[in-house]
Amino acid sequence: MELHDGWSIRSSDEVEESGGHVSTPGYATTGWHAATVPTTVVAALVHDGTYPDPCVGMDLREIPGTGYDIGFNFSNLPMSDDSPFRVPWWYRTEFTMHQVW
């Protein structure tokens, strides 16, 4: 069974329910972002059109949290307060396991 397709992702800041509830079969992911795995959150958001391709021109600056000075190694800087990536993100899918004996 391949589990590449059919995933949904959403920032934990935008999900009010507990993890136990989010993990319940049938939990509605209306308003979540579509994703395939493996992927990063940024890659999924670029793929679904939320953000432009950060490899084109200055499009990287369209992604929240990228206001640091150009030329700085951002991995050595504290994450900005406006970054949606300061919190965990949920990855969710559902599938049916068939018993094989």
Backbone as CSV, one residue per row, in Angstrom:
resi,resn,N_x,N_y,N_z,CA_x,CA_y,CA_z,C_x,C_y,C_z
1,MET,0.853,-1.168,0.000,0.000,0.000,0.000,0.902,1.235,0.000
2,GLU,0.680,2.120,-0.942,1.430,3.365,-0.994,0.620,4.462,-0.339
3,LEU,1.286,5.281,0.419,0.615,6.374,1.141,1.127,7.733,0.688
4,HIS,1.525,7.844,-0.559,2.105,9.064,-1.109,1.076,10.187,-1.244
5,ASP,-0.103,9.864,-1.729,-1.121,10.877,-2.036,-2.194,10.975,-0.960
6,GLY,-2.982,12.036,-1.056,-4.172,12.158,-0.222,-3.956,12.745,1.160
7,TRP,-2.859,13.429,1.378,-2.580,14.026,2.680,-3.139,15.435,2.746
8,SER,-3.382,15.895,3.954,-3.783,17.272,4.227,-2.882,17.800,5.333
9,ILE,-2.521,19.079,5.242,-1.693,19.678,6.288,-2.329,20.982,6.764
10,ARG,-2.052,21.305,8.014,-2.556,22.566,8.575,-1.719,22.932,9.799
11,SER,-1.515,24.212,9.984,-0.770,24.704,11.130,-1.508,24.363,12.419
12,SER,-0.765,23.956,13.431,-1.392,23.658,14.725,-2.007,24.909,15.339
13,ASP,-1.564,26.087,14.917,-2.179,27.338,15.375,-3.611,27.487,14.872
14,GLU,-3.937,26.790,13.797,-5.256,26.916,13.179,-6.182,25.753,13.512
15,VAL,-5.716,24.810,14.312,-6.517,23.645,14.683,-6.820,23.728,16.168
16,GLU,-8.084,23.854,16.500,-8.471,24.011,17.905,-8.652,22.680,18.627
17,GLU,-8.925,21.622,17.880,-9.185,20.318,18.483,-7.891,19.679,18.977
18,SER,-8.041,18.732,19.875,-6.898,17.987,20.412,-6.379,17.004,19.362
19,GLY,-5.166,16.507,19.594,-4.592,15.507,18.702,-5.436,14.253,18.613
20,GLY,-6.027,13.856,19.734,-6.892,12.688,19.726,-8.091,12.883,18.814
21,HIS,-8.631,14.084,18.803,-9.787,14.370,17.945,-9.362,14.439,16.477
22,VAL,-8.241,15.109,16.206,-7.746,15.222,14.830,-7.431,13.841,14.254
23,SER,-7.057,12.916,15.104,-6.696,11.565,14.668,-7.884,10.631,14.523
24,THR,-9.071,11.104,14.805,-10.278,10.287,14.721,-10.668,10.042,13.262
25,PRO,-11.009,8.807,12.894,-11.479,8.557,11.529,-12.662,9.456,11.185
26,GLY,-12.617,10.014,9.984,-13.696,10.877,9.522,-13.521,12.338,9.878
27,TYR,-12.466,12.685,10.599,-12.224,14.087,10.951,-12.178,14.911,9.668
28,ALA,-12.929,15.990,9.623,-13.020,16.821,8.422,-11.790,17.711,8.284
29,THR,-11.186,17.689,7.122,-10.023,18.526,6.852,-10.364,19.647,5.875
30,THR,-11.604,20.087,5.887,-12.029,21.202,5.055,-11.187,22.419,5.398
31,GLY,-10.646,23.061,4.385,-9.818,24.234,4.597,-8.346,23.927,4.812
32,TRP,-8.000,22.651,4.893,-6.596,22.255,5.033,-5.933,22.303,3.654
33,HIS,-4.615,22.281,3.626,-3.855,22.287,2.378,-3.602,20.855,1.921
34,ALA,-3.775,20.622,0.630,-3.491,19.299,0.060,-1.984,19.095,-0.008
35,ALA,-1.553,17.857,0.199,-0.125,17.548,0.152,0.090,16.103,-0.270
36,THR,1.278,15.846,-0.802,1.756,14.496,-1.013,2.993,14.355,-0.127
37,VAL,3.332,13.153,0.222,4.517,12.942,1.062,5.499,12.033,0.341
38,PRO,6.777,12.181,0.575,7.360,13.102,1.539,7.356,14.534,1.011
39,THR,7.226,15.484,1.909,7.296,16.902,1.559,7.531,17.723,2.819
40,THR,8.007,18.910,2.621,8.070,19.866,3.718,6.802,20.705,3.669
41,VAL,6.529,21.410,4.736,5.363,22.290,4.758,5.502,23.355,3.678
42,VAL,6.660,23.984,3.578,6.846,25.034,2.568,6.648,24.475,1.165
43,ALA,7.202,23.322,0.875,7.043,22.737,-0.457,5.575,22.456,-0.762
44,ALA,4.829,21.963,0.206,3.401,21.699,-0.004,2.644,22.996,-0.254
45,LEU,2.985,24.051,0.467,2.301,25.331,0.301,2.660,26.004,-1.016
46,VAL,3.865,25.778,-1.502,4.236,26.275,-2.832,3.484,25.468,-3.885
47,HIS,3.448,24.161,-3.722,2.780,23.294,-4.697,1.286,23.604,-4.819
48,ASP,0.625,23.937,-3.694,-0.822,24.213,-3.779,-1.124,25.677,-4.115
49,GLY,-0.077,26.476,-4.362,-0.285,27.854,-4.800,-0.432,28.874,-3.678
50,THR,-0.286,28.450,-2.431,-0.367,29.397,-1.324,0.760,30.417,-1.428
51,TYR,1.957,29.946,-1.753,3.109,30.824,-1.930,3.697,30.591,-3.307
52,PRO,4.359,31.633,-3.878,5.011,31.444,-5.179,6.284,30.623,-5.023
53,ASP,6.821,30.174,-6.146,8.047,29.374,-6.152,9.197,30.217,-5.586
54,PRO,9.758,29.833,-4.439,10.799,30.649,-3.825,12.111,30.648,-4.602
55,CYS,12.224,29.816,-5.622,13.446,29.761,-6.429,13.386,30.711,-7.618
56,VAL,12.313,31.476,-7.749,12.147,32.395,-8.870,12.269,33.828,-8.364
57,GLY,13.193,34.568,-8.937,13.355,35.980,-8.604,13.430,36.220,-7.107
58,MET,12.608,37.153,-6.638,12.552,37.511,-5.220,11.340,36.886,-4.541
59,ASP,10.765,35.833,-5.141,9.558,35.213,-4.601,9.733,34.655,-3.196
60,LEU,10.958,34.322,-2.816,11.195,33.836,-1.456,10.680,34.847,-0.440
61,ARG,10.760,36.121,-0.770,10.338,37.189,0.154,8.823,37.255,0.328
62,GLU,8.077,36.503,-0.459,6.617,36.432,-0.321,6.195,35.464,0.783
63,ILE,7.133,34.645,1.246,6.835,33.670,2.290,7.021,34.338,3.646
64,PRO,6.001,34.327,4.508,6.120,34.982,5.814,7.328,34.462,6.592
65,GLY,7.970,35.382,7.292,9.117,35.007,8.104,10.447,35.139,7.384
66,THR,10.417,35.680,6.154,11.659,35.809,5.389,12.098,37.268,5.285
67,GLY,11.861,38.027,6.324,12.209,39.442,6.317,13.634,39.733,6.751
68,TYR,14.445,38.722,6.940,15.835,38.917,7.339,16.603,39.571,6.182
69,ASP,17.730,40.192,6.507,18.546,40.851,5.492,19.084,39.837,4.483
70,ILE,19.082,40.230,3.233,19.607,39.378,2.171,21.090,39.136,2.415
71,GLY,21.520,37.916,2.243,22.905,37.548,2.412,23.203,36.911,3.755
72,PHE,22.240,36.984,4.678,22.442,36.358,5.984,22.079,34.883,5.908
73,ASN,22.759,34.066,6.675,22.425,32.657,6.786,21.245,32.569,7.763
74,PHE,20.034,32.451,7.220,18.833,32.492,8.058,18.795,31.373,9.092
75,SER,19.509,30.276,8.834,19.478,29.171,9.798,20.178,29.540,11.104
76,ASN,20.962,30.599,11.086,21.627,31.065,12.299,20.865,32.188,12.995
77,LEU,19.724,32.572,12.459,18.931,33.666,13.015,17.726,33.102,13.762
78,PRO,17.238,33.817,14.768,16.007,33.360,15.425,14.840,33.454,14.439
79,MET,13.891,32.551,14.565,12.727,32.568,13.687,11.881,33.791,14.014
80,SER,11.427,34.486,12.991,10.666,35.714,13.214,9.290,35.411,13.801
81,ASP,8.751,36.379,14.516,7.448,36.210,15.161,6.316,36.046,14.161
82,ASP,6.476,36.544,12.927,5.396,36.443,11.938,5.474,35.167,11.110
83,SER,6.406,34.279,11.441,6.544,33.048,10.668,5.487,32.019,11.070
84,PRO,4.734,31.506,10.098,3.769,30.453,10.406,4.447,29.112,10.701
85,PHE,5.752,29.074,10.584,6.492,27.831,10.776,7.119,27.744,12.170
86,ARG,6.735,28.665,13.053,7.211,28.654,14.445,6.530,27.552,15.248
87,VAL,5.440,27.034,14.739,4.654,26.019,15.446,4.620,24.734,14.619
88,PRO,4.293,23.614,15.245,4.169,22.359,14.483,2.994,22.411,13.496
89,TRP,3.065,21.591,12.504,1.985,21.437,11.531,1.483,19.998,11.581
90,TRP,0.173,19.857,11.392,-0.449,18.539,11.306,-0.328,18.012,9.882
91,TYR,0.019,16.745,9.759,-0.074,15.996,8.501,-1.128,14.930,8.769
92,ARG,-2.126,14.833,7.879,-3.209,13.896,8.150,-3.672,13.215,6.873
93,THR,-3.951,11.934,6.988,-4.580,11.168,5.917,-5.352,10.031,6.565
94,GLU,-6.154,9.343,5.778,-6.865,8.150,6.240,-6.674,7.051,5.212
95,PHE,-6.615,5.825,5.701,-6.518,4.679,4.804,-7.111,3.477,5.516
96,THR,-7.458,2.476,4.740,-8.014,1.251,5.271,-6.993,0.144,5.121
97,MET,-6.734,-0.516,6.215,-5.809,-1.657,6.195,-6.642,-2.925,5.922
98,HIS,-6.201,-3.692,4.993,-6.855,-4.962,4.713,-6.032,-6.074,5.362
99,GLN,-6.702,-6.903,6.091,-6.027,-7.978,6.781,-5.597,-9.044,5.777
100,VAL,-4.341,-9.402,5.822,-3.815,-10.409,4.911,-3.297,-11.565,5.765
101,TRP,-3.822,-12.728,5.544,-3.399,-13.908,6.316,-2.856,-14.939,5.432
